[in-house]
Each structure stands twice: as structure tokens, then as C-alpha cells.
């Protein structure tokens, strides 16, 4: 288990560029299985989860060539579905939540799918019903294989249909889109997720020859085609990294320039940080954050405490609530953080309380943060990263804290942030990887 040793209390300065978006990369890599032609993908982040996804498509028979620092070319001319039950595939897929998105392309191309019980962050219940019921409506059958703890799927041919998703699942929507583009006839998906990464997937597929209408909305119309062609695609900057850097600048009182953020795809993220009192300026496609000694949380117009809550896009992304929470600990004022979608994502706050933060965990979904207005710094402590987003929130807290903090299980952070220690050390941080 890896460890970060962080000496806090240092101001950062300079320019940092967000990596490619992890969540988009997982979808796009899965989509390369939809064609026998070559697909070149730019701006792929070299992080643990994405590299595992690349390993999975290799196991299935795709050839993968790295042609640049963050550019890969995929060619899935031949797919060996027998590998789905191999120990190597099952081990990797069972530890990667995003592996479930390989099922849609595999059903569409080969008529076979196999889903080991997926792993990933321990942030609460993340069911597969939306995926499996959607595949069933498209004409696939599935059964649970008890001895292998996996779902086996097969179809004699997918057929378009109307479906109303029971939840606007991002991975579920992506999976069903990838299955539907090669299904016979028309598929309508209502209550579809419409995050920028889903839009990116749809734009890539239309470039490959898919017929998709309603991109950017929660109502998609997909006319199936018989085959797709190769293409070139560039992944967006990661909005979660961008948000993490904004919170980091505020907590450490640092002046930072975040370069090439694709500002138009950030949704409510800049507004939510401004509501915490953080000054940020859009400069071209960069975000400039001045050094702030203090920042003050807004109240609602009636004077009541503000609530920051996650929701389905274009509402605030749940992946950043951990960062908003830790950033609020050093603000002036109070805020209620409401994590609606996952019931275990706030359980890391006990570590922040140990560091001196004033937080009341109301229940598994809600925490009230009483900002200390930098009256005193957080104090260094020993902690363990429970998941990707909580891990980086703890890293932000450690960077602002007085003294030395130790963060164990940093493999969780590495799953989502590429060389985060080296990149932050270049800005003046003092992070040692042990």
C-alpha cells in the first residue's frame, strides 16, 4: 500500500493543466470495440483505471499502440469473447467499475457479454439494473452465474426499442447507447444521462457513422446501422481535476492558473465555487485564481444556510462534493453539503474533524460544515484514502494543514489523478511518495 507524506502550509504558484477526463476515457475505450477499423484517441490520462481498461481490450483481442504521450490507436478487428471468462480478465474487470461498459459494444459486435461483479470506489450501492434491464429490452437475455459471481449475457440480435431508464445512470446510458447504435431499427432512450462525457461519446459515434439525435438532452433517438468506421477523437479536460485545483488554490491561499479547462463544459462548477466565496476569472480557456486570504460562503436570499447538493447533469456533479466540503472548512460561514446519489461518500469527514475542521455529519447523505475562516490551520494527521475523490480531498486538506500528514492507500488517488504528486510539487508543494 503506497503512502504520501505531505508537509503542509506551503503556498503554491504557477500553471497546471488538467489531464484528460477519466470518465470519458473509459467510455471511449469501450467504444473502440464497436468497429474493426482503427480508432485513434488523444488526451488519454495515464491513470490506473484507464490503463486497466486498455488492458481489458487487449485481452479481448484488440491491438493497442501508444503513438504519443497521451495518444493511443486501437484496432479491434478480431474479438475473442472466450477471454471474458479467463482469470486475467475477470480479475481486472472485477476491480474496475468501468469494465461494465464493455458489455454494450460486445453484445452489439458479438452477441455475447460477461460482467464480473464490478469493483471500484466503496461509496455506496451502485447497482447494475439499468444496464441489464436495458440490454434485456434490446433483445438480450442474462443470467447470474453463481460460481463465478458474474452475469452472462447473450443475444441472437439486438433490436431497437423504447426505454425509460429508472435512473439517469451515466455508465448505464453509455452502455445502452453503444449497444443501440448497431441494433436493428430505432431505439429511444428517455431519462438518459447527458453529461459532457456522454455528449462526447455520442459525437464520436456519429463521426464513426452512427445516427443519434437529441445529443445533450435526456431524450435520445438512435437509428441502428450495420457497421461503424474508424475515427480520431480527443478527450475533454477532466472537470473533476479542474475543480480539485480550484479548491486546492483556495485552501492554500495560492495564486494558480488552470490551463485549457474547456470552460463551456464545466456546467455549475465555477458558480458553486463562487458561492463559497472563491474568486476565479475566465481568461480565454484558462481559469485564473488569485491568492485569497479569506473567502466567505454566501447565504440564501432569506438568510438561511446555503446548501450545495449533487444531482443529475446539468446539476452539480457528485464527484466534486468531497472537494467542496473540504474547501468549506476554511471559509467564513456555514454550508450544508448534501450528497444525494451515494450513501457512503461522506464517511471520510471524521479525518477532517481529527485535523480540526468543524463538521457535523447529520446522516450518511448530509454534512454541515462550519467554516473556521482560517482562524487556525488544520493540523497534520495520519489518514487513509477510502476512494478517489475523498482521497484527493484529504490531500487538499493535508496541503493546507500545519505540520506533516500521512495518507495511506494512495492507489485510490492514483486511479483518478495522473502523477498528482509530481505535478503539485512543480507548483511548490512538498509531497513525498513512499
LODOKOL-469067 format. One record per residue (C-alpha): x, y, z; residue in one letter. Coordinates in nm, 4 decimals. Layout:
BEGIN
[rec [X Y Z] 'a'];
...
END
This chain:
BEGIN
[rec [0.0000 0.0000 0.0000] 'x'];
[rec [0.1515 0.3335 -0.1095] 'x'];
[rec [0.1728 0.6423 0.1069] 'x'];
[rec [0.2024 1.0187 0.0646] 'x'];
[rec [0.3969 1.2160 0.3238] 'x'];
[rec [0.2782 1.5764 0.2910] 'x'];
[rec [0.4327 1.8826 0.4539] 'x'];
[rec [0.1512 2.1358 0.4607] 'x'];
[rec [0.1262 2.5121 0.4910] 'x'];
[rec [0.3062 2.5931 0.1657] 'x'];
[rec [0.1649 2.8364 -0.0886] 'x'];
[rec [0.1545 2.7104 -0.4443] 'x'];
[rec [0.2055 2.9144 -0.7594] 'x'];
[rec [0.2213 2.8650 -1.1323] 'x'];
[rec [0.0206 2.6961 -1.4069] 'x'];
[rec [-0.1276 2.3473 -1.4110] 'x'];
[rec [-0.3136 2.1685 -1.6903] 'x'];
[rec [-0.5922 1.9195 -1.6168] 'x'];
[rec [-0.5432 1.5686 -1.7507] 'x'];
[rec [-0.7851 1.4073 -1.9914] 'x'];
[rec [-1.1199 1.3144 -1.8380] 'x'];
[rec [-1.1117 0.9736 -1.6727] 'x'];
[rec [-1.4860 0.9076 -1.7052] 'x'];
[rec [-1.4881 0.9946 -2.0742] 'x'];
[rec [-1.1767 0.7871 -2.1437] 'x'];
[rec [-1.3366 0.4711 -2.0030] 'x'];
[rec [-1.6404 0.5140 -2.2308] 'x'];
[rec [-1.4340 0.5958 -2.5385] 'x'];
[rec [-1.2012 0.2977 -2.4935] 'x'];
[rec [-1.5051 0.0707 -2.4673] 'x'];
[rec [-1.6474 0.2233 -2.7849] 'x'];
[rec [-1.3357 0.1276 -2.9841] 'x'];
[rec [-1.4697 -0.2308 -2.9794] 'x'];
[rec [-1.7644 -0.1234 -3.1969] 'x'];
[rec [-1.5595 -0.1199 -3.5174] 'x'];
[rec [-1.2996 -0.3356 -3.6873] 'x'];
[rec [-1.1261 -0.0195 -3.8080] 'x'];
[rec [-0.8579 0.1800 -3.6295] 'x'];
[rec [-0.9621 0.4413 -3.3739] 'x'];
[rec [-0.7094 0.6990 -3.2517] 'x'];
[rec [-0.7794 0.8642 -2.9179] 'x'];
[rec [-0.5918 1.1717 -2.7959] 'x'];
[rec [-0.5510 1.3105 -2.4417] 'x'];
[rec [-0.5901 0.9759 -2.2643] 'x'];
[rec [-0.4927 1.0113 -1.8963] 'x'];
[rec [-0.2297 0.7586 -1.7861] 'x'];
[rec [-0.4022 0.6604 -1.4629] 'x'];
[rec [-0.4632 0.3204 -1.3079] 'x'];
[rec [-0.8278 0.2767 -1.4058] 'x'];
[rec [-0.7754 0.3835 -1.7664] 'x'];
[rec [-0.4672 0.1630 -1.8075] 'x'];
[rec [-0.6684 -0.1305 -1.6700] 'x'];
[rec [-0.9400 -0.0633 -1.9282] 'x'];
[rec [-0.6764 -0.0675 -2.2022] 'x'];
[rec [-0.5500 -0.3999 -2.0660] 'x'];
[rec [-0.9032 -0.5427 -2.0891] 'x'];
[rec [-0.9500 -0.4561 -2.4577] 'x'];
[rec [-0.6076 -0.6072 -2.5258] 'x'];
[rec [-0.7105 -0.9307 -2.3529] 'x'];
[rec [-1.0201 -0.9384 -2.5745] 'x'];
[rec [-0.8010 -0.9309 -2.8860] 'x'];
[rec [-0.7699 -0.5632 -2.9763] 'x'];
[rec [-0.4313 -0.4332 -3.0803] 'x'];
[rec [-0.3305 -0.1155 -2.8980] 'x'];
[rec [-0.0393 0.1095 -2.9908] 'x'];
[rec [0.0719 0.4136 -2.7956] 'x'];
[rec [0.1664 0.6684 -3.0614] 'x'];
[rec [0.2215 0.9719 -2.8362] 'x'];
[rec [0.2474 1.0716 -2.4716] 'x'];
[rec [-0.1311 1.0509 -2.4295] 'x'];
[rec [-0.2365 0.9173 -2.7706] 'x'];
[rec [-0.3333 0.5568 -2.8428] 'x'];
[rec [-0.4574 0.3774 -3.1538] 'x'];
[rec [-0.6989 0.0868 -3.1051] 'x'];
[rec [-0.7956 -0.1763 -3.3613] 'x'];
[rec [-1.0474 -0.4426 -3.2618] 'x'];
[rec [-1.0586 -0.6341 -3.5891] 'x'];
[rec [-1.0903 -0.9639 -3.4038] 'x'];
[rec [-1.2598 -1.0070 -3.0649] 'x'];
[rec [-1.2092 -1.3259 -2.8637] 'x'];
[rec [-1.5112 -1.3490 -2.6319] 'x'];
[rec [-1.3739 -1.6676 -2.4754] 'x'];
[rec [-1.1336 -1.4404 -2.2873] 'x'];
[rec [-1.4272 -1.2890 -2.0971] 'x'];
[rec [-1.4152 -1.5883 -1.8609] 'x'];
[rec [-1.0382 -1.6014 -1.8289] 'x'];
[rec [-0.8936 -1.5479 -1.4802] 'x'];
[rec [-0.6908 -1.2500 -1.6030] 'x'];
[rec [-0.9935 -1.0702 -1.7494] 'x'];
[rec [-1.2151 -1.1462 -1.4514] 'x'];
[rec [-0.9575 -1.0218 -1.2013] 'x'];
[rec [-0.9067 -0.6864 -1.3753] 'x'];
[rec [-1.2737 -0.6338 -1.4600] 'x'];
[rec [-1.3780 -0.7260 -1.1077] 'x'];
[rec [-1.1663 -0.4398 -0.9740] 'x'];
[rec [-1.2774 -0.1795 -1.2283] 'x'];
[rec [-1.6303 -0.0403 -1.2234] 'x'];
[rec [-1.5950 0.0984 -1.5771] 'x'];
[rec [-1.5417 -0.2508 -1.7195] 'x'];
[rec [-1.9202 -0.2939 -1.7281] 'x'];
[rec [-1.9257 -0.0560 -2.0285] 'x'];
[rec [-1.7533 -0.3159 -2.2451] 'x'];
[rec [-2.0771 -0.5154 -2.2428] 'x'];
[rec [-2.2738 -0.2915 -2.4799] 'x'];
[rec [-2.0123 -0.2998 -2.7579] 'x'];
[rec [-1.9554 -0.6738 -2.7090] 'x'];
[rec [-2.3265 -0.7550 -2.7346] 'x'];
[rec [-2.3551 -0.5373 -3.0452] 'x'];
[rec [-2.0487 -0.6853 -3.2180] 'x'];
[rec [-2.0503 -1.0475 -3.0977] 'x'];
[rec [-2.3835 -1.1206 -2.9274] 'x'];
[rec [-2.2025 -1.2135 -2.6040] 'x'];
[rec [-2.1322 -1.0341 -2.2793] 'x'];
[rec [-1.9970 -1.1258 -1.9384] 'x'];
[rec [-1.9924 -0.8958 -1.6332] 'x'];
[rec [-1.7886 -0.9982 -1.3276] 'x'];
[rec [-1.9230 -0.8302 -1.0167] 'x'];
[rec [-1.7599 -0.4892 -1.0655] 'x'];
[rec [-1.5400 -0.3135 -0.8109] 'x'];
[rec [-1.4338 0.0489 -0.7885] 'x'];
[rec [-1.4961 0.3048 -0.5160] 'x'];
[rec [-1.6672 0.1980 -0.1955] 'x'];
[rec [-1.9079 0.4907 -0.1957] 'x'];
[rec [-2.2381 0.3103 -0.1593] 'x'];
[rec [-2.4654 0.0848 -0.3571] 'x'];
[rec [-2.4128 0.1061 -0.7335] 'x'];
[rec [-2.6499 -0.1349 -0.8967] 'x'];
[rec [-2.6438 -0.2832 -1.2468] 'x'];
[rec [-3.0204 -0.2920 -1.3002] 'x'];
[rec [-3.0239 -0.0050 -1.5514] 'x'];
[rec [-2.7646 -0.1807 -1.7679] 'x'];
[rec [-2.9171 -0.5294 -1.7532] 'x'];
[rec [-3.2818 -0.4265 -1.7940] 'x'];
[rec [-3.1860 -0.2044 -2.0862] 'x'];
[rec [-2.9992 -0.4856 -2.2598] 'x'];
[rec [-3.2984 -0.7115 -2.1983] 'x'];
[rec [-3.5293 -0.4594 -2.3669] 'x'];
[rec [-3.2926 -0.4516 -2.6651] 'x'];
[rec [-3.3270 -0.8298 -2.7023] 'x'];
[rec [-3.0523 -0.9762 -2.4851] 'x'];
[rec [-3.1022 -1.2323 -2.2112] 'x'];
[rec [-2.8950 -1.2546 -1.8960] 'x'];
[rec [-2.8421 -1.4920 -1.6078] 'x'];
[rec [-2.6373 -1.4813 -1.2917] 'x'];
[rec [-2.3565 -1.7385 -1.2747] 'x'];
[rec [-2.3261 -1.8070 -0.9031] 'x'];
[rec [-1.9964 -1.9952 -0.9053] 'x'];
[rec [-1.8249 -1.7123 -1.0955] 'x'];
[rec [-2.0205 -1.4268 -0.9350] 'x'];
[rec [-2.0893 -1.2788 -1.2755] 'x'];
[rec [-2.3684 -1.2015 -1.5197] 'x'];
[rec [-2.3626 -1.3852 -1.8536] 'x'];
[rec [-2.5453 -1.2190 -2.1444] 'x'];
[rec [-2.6273 -1.3287 -2.4968] 'x'];
[rec [-2.8428 -1.2224 -2.7884] 'x'];
[rec [-2.9364 -1.3511 -3.1315] 'x'];
[rec [-2.9536 -0.9897 -3.2473] 'x'];
[rec [-3.0310 -0.6597 -3.0771] 'x'];
[rec [-3.3449 -0.4738 -3.1854] 'x'];
[rec [-3.4326 -0.1130 -3.1269] 'x'];
[rec [-3.6987 -0.0275 -2.8724] 'x'];
[rec [-3.8325 0.2477 -2.6474] 'x'];
[rec [-3.6957 0.2560 -2.2941] 'x'];
[rec [-3.7479 0.4842 -1.9979] 'x'];
[rec [-3.4477 0.4451 -1.7692] 'x'];
[rec [-3.5283 0.4059 -1.3999] 'x'];
[rec [-3.2257 0.6245 -1.3219] 'x'];
[rec [-3.0166 0.8607 -1.5334] 'x'];
[rec [-2.7084 0.6440 -1.4910] 'x'];
[rec [-2.4045 0.7746 -1.6791] 'x'];
[rec [-2.2441 0.4348 -1.7312] 'x'];
[rec [-2.5850 0.2788 -1.7993] 'x'];
[rec [-2.6664 0.5398 -2.0630] 'x'];
[rec [-2.3259 0.4992 -2.2272] 'x'];
[rec [-2.3597 0.1214 -2.2330] 'x'];
[rec [-2.7057 0.1278 -2.3895] 'x'];
[rec [-2.6074 0.3881 -2.6482] 'x'];
[rec [-2.3157 0.1703 -2.7592] 'x'];
[rec [-2.5429 -0.1327 -2.7874] 'x'];
[rec [-2.8172 0.0572 -2.9701] 'x'];
[rec [-2.6015 0.2101 -3.2448] 'x'];
[rec [-2.5628 -0.1358 -3.4037] 'x'];
[rec [-2.9103 -0.2668 -3.3147] 'x'];
[rec [-3.1705 -0.3225 -3.5833] 'x'];
[rec [-3.4221 -0.0382 -3.6040] 'x'];
[rec [-3.4789 0.2667 -3.3851] 'x'];
[rec [-3.4049 0.2986 -3.0134] 'x'];
[rec [-3.5416 0.5771 -2.7969] 'x'];
[rec [-3.3787 0.6346 -2.4590] 'x'];
[rec [-3.5703 0.8636 -2.2218] 'x'];
[rec [-3.4235 0.9874 -1.8923] 'x'];
[rec [-3.0787 0.9436 -2.0436] 'x'];
[rec [-2.7779 1.0965 -1.8701] 'x'];
[rec [-2.6491 1.3964 -2.0654] 'x'];
[rec [-2.3112 1.4784 -1.9041] 'x'];
[rec [-2.0463 1.6274 -2.1358] 'x'];
[rec [-1.8784 1.2868 -2.1453] 'x'];
[rec [-2.1963 1.1251 -2.2784] 'x'];
[rec [-2.2171 1.4022 -2.5378] 'x'];
[rec [-1.8557 1.3355 -2.6339] 'x'];
[rec [-1.9284 0.9650 -2.6759] 'x'];
[rec [-2.2267 1.0441 -2.8996] 'x'];
[rec [-2.0238 1.2859 -3.1121] 'x'];
[rec [-1.7520 1.0249 -3.1570] 'x'];
[rec [-2.0060 0.7600 -3.2572] 'x'];
[rec [-2.1727 0.9912 -3.5116] 'x'];
[rec [-1.8275 1.0564 -3.6598] 'x'];
[rec [-1.7967 0.6789 -3.6935] 'x'];
[rec [-2.1289 0.6638 -3.8808] 'x'];
[rec [-2.3869 0.6218 -3.6021] 'x'];
[rec [-2.7201 0.8045 -3.6244] 'x'];
[rec [-2.8014 0.9759 -3.2962] 'x'];
[rec [-3.0423 1.2638 -3.2382] 'x'];
[rec [-3.1002 1.4622 -2.9201] 'x'];
[rec [-2.7359 1.4809 -2.8114] 'x'];
[rec [-2.7084 1.6929 -2.4970] 'x'];
[rec [-3.0658 1.6195 -2.3865] 'x'];
[rec [-3.2233 1.3425 -2.1789] 'x'];
[rec [-3.4137 1.2088 -2.4814] 'x'];
[rec [-3.2032 1.0247 -2.7385] 'x'];
[rec [-3.3181 0.8750 -3.0704] 'x'];
[rec [-3.0793 0.6215 -3.2212] 'x'];
[rec [-3.1255 0.4640 -3.5644] 'x'];
[rec [-2.9181 0.1478 -3.5799] 'x'];
[rec [-2.6620 0.0973 -3.8562] 'x'];
[rec [-2.4949 -0.2220 -3.9755] 'x'];
[rec [-2.1350 -0.1139 -3.9104] 'x'];
[rec [-1.9187 0.1723 -3.7904] 'x'];
[rec [-1.5941 0.3156 -3.9252] 'x'];
[rec [-1.2761 0.4251 -3.7525] 'x'];
[rec [-1.2160 0.7828 -3.6398] 'x'];
[rec [-0.9957 1.0151 -3.4375] 'x'];
[rec [-1.1214 1.1572 -3.1083] 'x'];
[rec [-0.9859 1.3965 -2.8444] 'x'];
[rec [-1.0909 1.3575 -2.4806] 'x'];
[rec [-1.2035 1.6633 -2.2838] 'x'];
[rec [-1.0027 1.8003 -1.9904] 'x'];
[rec [-1.1143 1.6445 -1.6623] 'x'];
[rec [-1.3648 1.8741 -1.4903] 'x'];
[rec [-1.3027 1.6952 -1.1589] 'x'];
[rec [-0.9322 1.7797 -1.1712] 'x'];
[rec [-1.0184 2.1388 -1.2570] 'x'];
[rec [-1.2491 2.1619 -0.9563] 'x'];
[rec [-0.9896 1.9959 -0.7339] 'x'];
[rec [-0.7301 2.2564 -0.8324] 'x'];
[rec [-0.9722 2.5433 -0.7614] 'x'];
[rec [-1.0384 2.4102 -0.4120] 'x'];
[rec [-0.6665 2.3499 -0.3575] 'x'];
[rec [-0.5815 2.7093 -0.4502] 'x'];
[rec [-0.8408 2.8456 -0.2065] 'x'];
[rec [-0.7376 2.6196 0.0825] 'x'];
[rec [-0.3665 2.7019 0.0479] 'x'];
[rec [-0.4154 3.0721 -0.0294] 'x'];
[rec [-0.2397 3.0227 -0.3617] 'x'];
[rec [-0.2490 3.2020 -0.6951] 'x'];
[rec [-0.2906 2.9447 -0.9723] 'x'];
[rec [-0.3619 2.9409 -1.3434] 'x'];
[rec [-0.5525 2.6310 -1.4588] 'x'];
[rec [-0.4809 2.5954 -1.8283] 'x'];
[rec [-0.7104 2.4613 -2.1013] 'x'];
[rec [-1.0129 2.3671 -1.8899] 'x'];
[rec [-1.2821 2.3587 -2.1642] 'x'];
[rec [-1.4768 2.6137 -1.9621] 'x'];
[rec [-1.8006 2.5678 -2.1563] 'x'];
[rec [-1.8198 2.2066 -2.0337] 'x'];
[rec [-1.7819 2.2867 -1.6620] 'x'];
[rec [-2.1514 2.3494 -1.6009] 'x'];
[rec [-2.2251 2.4799 -1.2488] 'x'];
[rec [-1.8777 2.4098 -1.1100] 'x'];
[rec [-1.7397 2.7685 -1.1361] 'x'];
[rec [-2.0638 2.9141 -0.9946] 'x'];
[rec [-2.0606 2.6733 -0.6988] 'x'];
[rec [-1.7049 2.7747 -0.6060] 'x'];
[rec [-1.8003 3.1410 -0.6356] 'x'];
[rec [-2.0858 3.0738 -0.3929] 'x'];
[rec [-1.8209 2.9547 -0.1477] 'x'];
[rec [-1.6617 3.2978 -0.1883] 'x'];
[rec [-1.3759 3.1939 -0.4150] 'x'];
[rec [-1.2680 3.4450 -0.6771] 'x'];
[rec [-1.1950 3.2996 -1.0179] 'x'];
[rec [-1.1669 3.4573 -1.3605] 'x'];
[rec [-1.2110 3.3040 -1.7050] 'x'];
[rec [-0.9223 3.4053 -1.9287] 'x'];
[rec [-0.9633 3.2517 -2.2719] 'x'];
[rec [-0.9974 2.8830 -2.1874] 'x'];
[rec [-0.7980 2.9198 -1.8656] 'x'];
[rec [-0.9122 2.9887 -1.5091] 'x'];
[rec [-0.7148 3.2388 -1.3018] 'x'];
[rec [-0.7412 3.2139 -0.9223] 'x'];
[rec [-0.5799 3.4918 -0.7172] 'x'];
[rec [-0.4324 3.4303 -0.3733] 'x'];
[rec [-0.7128 3.4857 -0.1214] 'x'];
[rec [-0.6521 3.5297 0.2494] 'x'];
[rec [-1.0232 3.4792 0.3222] 'x'];
[rec [-1.3331 3.3641 0.1345] 'x'];
[rec [-1.6921 3.3834 0.2574] 'x'];
[rec [-1.9786 3.1445 0.1880] 'x'];
[rec [-2.2980 3.3025 0.0570] 'x'];
[rec [-2.6302 3.2571 0.2321] 'x'];
[rec [-2.9597 3.2092 0.0543] 'x'];
[rec [-3.1534 3.5329 -0.0047] 'x'];
[rec [-3.3701 3.4727 0.3023] 'x'];
[rec [-3.0589 3.4483 0.5185] 'x'];
[rec [-3.0664 3.0706 0.5629] 'x'];
[rec [-2.7575 2.8497 0.5324] 'x'];
[rec [-2.6707 2.7619 0.1740] 'x'];
[rec [-2.6953 2.4018 0.0543] 'x'];
[rec [-2.4643 2.2505 -0.2043] 'x'];
[rec [-2.6186 1.9322 -0.3421] 'x'];
[rec [-2.5294 1.6985 -0.6259] 'x'];
[rec [-2.7723 1.5919 -0.8933] 'x'];
[rec [-2.8199 1.4731 -1.2483] 'x'];
[rec [-2.6413 1.6886 -1.5070] 'x'];
[rec [-2.6612 1.9824 -1.5549] 'x'];
[rec [-2.6812 1.9881 -1.1739] 'x'];
[rec [-2.3599 1.9715 -0.9728] 'x'];
[rec [-2.1505 1.6596 -1.0288] 'x'];
[rec [-2.1312 1.4288 -0.7235] 'x'];
[rec [-1.7617 1.3663 -0.7867] 'x'];
[rec [-1.6739 1.7153 -0.6581] 'x'];
[rec [-1.8776 1.7301 -0.3376] 'x'];
[rec [-1.5836 1.5952 -0.1349] 'x'];
[rec [-1.3716 1.8845 -0.2640] 'x'];
[rec [-1.6437 2.1423 -0.1917] 'x'];
[rec [-1.6736 2.0033 0.1596] 'x'];
[rec [-1.3046 2.0265 0.2434] 'x'];
[rec [-1.2770 2.3709 0.0828] 'x'];
[rec [-1.5638 2.4988 0.3003] 'x'];
[rec [-1.3796 2.4045 0.6205] 'x'];
[rec [-1.1526 2.7114 0.5880] 'x'];
[rec [-1.4209 2.9520 0.4629] 'x'];
[rec [-1.6109 3.2132 0.6618] 'x'];
[rec [-1.9684 3.0927 0.7152] 'x'];
[rec [-2.1527 2.7617 0.7021] 'x'];
[rec [-2.2862 2.5310 0.4319] 'x'];
[rec [-2.4851 2.2088 0.4174] 'x'];
[rec [-2.3293 1.9513 0.1835] 'x'];
[rec [-2.5971 1.7126 0.0566] 'x'];
[rec [-2.4665 1.4008 -0.1200] 'x'];
[rec [-2.7879 1.2645 -0.2705] 'x'];
[rec [-2.6620 0.9929 -0.5011] 'x'];
[rec [-2.4232 0.7875 -0.2856] 'x'];
[rec [-2.4711 0.6992 0.0780] 'x'];
[rec [-2.1103 0.6339 0.1828] 'x'];
[rec [-1.9212 0.9207 0.0256] 'x'];
[rec [-1.9174 1.1483 0.3315] 'x'];
[rec [-1.7695 0.8990 0.5747] 'x'];
[rec [-1.4190 1.0442 0.5321] 'x'];
[rec [-1.5131 1.3580 0.7301] 'x'];
[rec [-1.4010 1.2044 1.0581] 'x'];
[rec [-1.0427 1.2526 0.9359] 'x'];
[rec [-1.1099 1.6210 0.8700] 'x'];
[rec [-1.2576 1.6537 1.2191] 'x'];
[rec [-0.9385 1.4977 1.3581] 'x'];
[rec [-0.7492 1.7722 1.1724] 'x'];
[rec [-0.9538 2.0446 1.3427] 'x'];
[rec [-1.2384 2.1003 1.0964] 'x'];
[rec [-1.5824 2.1798 1.2347] 'x'];
[rec [-1.8198 1.9385 1.0650] 'x'];
[rec [-2.1430 1.7775 1.1794] 'x'];
[rec [-2.2225 1.4547 0.9936] 'x'];
[rec [-2.6025 1.4697 1.0016] 'x'];
[rec [-2.6612 1.1336 0.8320] 'x'];
[rec [-2.4965 0.9299 0.5523] 'x'];
[rec [-2.6046 1.1879 0.2941] 'x'];
[rec [-2.5611 1.5248 0.4677] 'x'];
[rec [-2.2863 1.7122 0.6486] 'x'];
[rec [-2.2920 2.0658 0.7891] 'x'];
[rec [-1.9594 2.2497 0.7633] 'x'];
[rec [-1.8933 2.5432 0.9955] 'x'];
[rec [-1.6064 2.7288 0.8339] 'x'];
[rec [-1.3239 2.8409 1.0643] 'x'];
[rec [-1.2246 3.1317 0.8364] 'x'];
[rec [-0.8561 3.0325 0.8576] 'x'];
[rec [-0.8644 3.1325 1.2232] 'x'];
[rec [-0.6240 2.8446 1.2698] 'x'];
[rec [-0.4815 2.5934 1.0199] 'x'];
[rec [-0.5840 2.2324 1.0079] 'x'];
[rec [-0.3279 2.0093 1.1761] 'x'];
[rec [-0.1432 1.7221 1.0140] 'x'];
[rec [-0.2501 1.3683 1.0935] 'x'];
[rec [-0.2423 1.0092 0.9659] 'x'];
[rec [-0.5282 0.9025 0.7382] 'x'];
[rec [-0.6274 0.6501 0.4724] 'x'];
[rec [-0.7825 0.7287 0.1353] 'x'];
[rec [-1.1200 0.5477 0.1066] 'x'];
[rec [-1.1935 0.6366 -0.2568] 'x'];
[rec [-1.0630 0.8536 -0.5403] 'x'];
[rec [-1.2490 1.1758 -0.4616] 'x'];
[rec [-1.2247 1.1573 -0.0825] 'x'];
[rec [-0.8560 1.0786 -0.1316] 'x'];
[rec [-0.7857 1.3994 -0.3193] 'x'];
[rec [-0.9983 1.5956 -0.0678] 'x'];
[rec [-0.7751 1.4602 0.2099] 'x'];
[rec [-0.4683 1.5559 0.0036] 'x'];
[rec [-0.6027 1.9114 -0.0281] 'x'];
[rec [-0.6573 1.9230 0.3481] 'x'];
[rec [-0.3020 1.7970 0.4077] 'x'];
[rec [-0.1557 2.0629 0.1767] 'x'];
[rec [-0.3253 2.3350 0.3808] 'x'];
[rec [-0.2525 2.1815 0.7209] 'x'];
[rec [0.0170 2.2746 0.9678] 'x'];
[rec [0.2842 2.0081 1.0006] 'x'];
[rec [0.3132 1.6702 0.8345] 'x'];
[rec [0.0278 1.4470 0.7203] 'x'];
[rec [0.0489 1.0845 0.6137] 'x'];
[rec [-0.2030 0.9491 0.3622] 'x'];
[rec [-0.2142 0.5721 0.3132] 'x'];
[rec [-0.3786 0.3754 0.0294] 'x'];
[rec [-0.2850 0.6366 -0.2293] 'x'];
[rec [-0.3506 0.3780 -0.5007] 'x'];
[rec [-0.7071 0.5089 -0.4775] 'x'];
[rec [-0.5850 0.8588 -0.5689] 'x'];
[rec [-0.3673 0.7183 -0.8484] 'x'];
[rec [-0.6775 0.5597 -1.0005] 'x'];
[rec [-0.8029 0.9067 -1.0935] 'x'];
[rec [-0.5119 1.1542 -1.0870] 'x'];
[rec [-0.2035 1.1207 -1.3065] 'x'];
[rec [0.1298 1.1829 -1.1260] 'x'];
[rec [-0.0516 1.4186 -0.8893] 'x'];
[rec [0.2468 1.4385 -0.6520] 'x'];
[rec [0.4943 1.5395 -0.9238] 'x'];
[rec [0.2560 1.7925 -1.0777] 'x'];
[rec [0.1795 1.9598 -0.7451] 'x'];
[rec [0.5441 1.9550 -0.6349] 'x'];
[rec [0.6205 2.1524 -0.9509] 'x'];
[rec [0.3897 2.4234 -0.8106] 'x'];
[rec [0.5690 2.4326 -0.4756] 'x'];
[rec [0.4007 2.1538 -0.2805] 'x'];
[rec [0.6061 1.9141 -0.0703] 'x'];
[rec [0.4676 1.5643 -0.1277] 'x'];
[rec [0.6834 1.2565 -0.0866] 'x'];
[rec [0.5679 0.9243 -0.2288] 'x'];
[rec [0.6695 0.6321 -0.0064] 'x'];
END
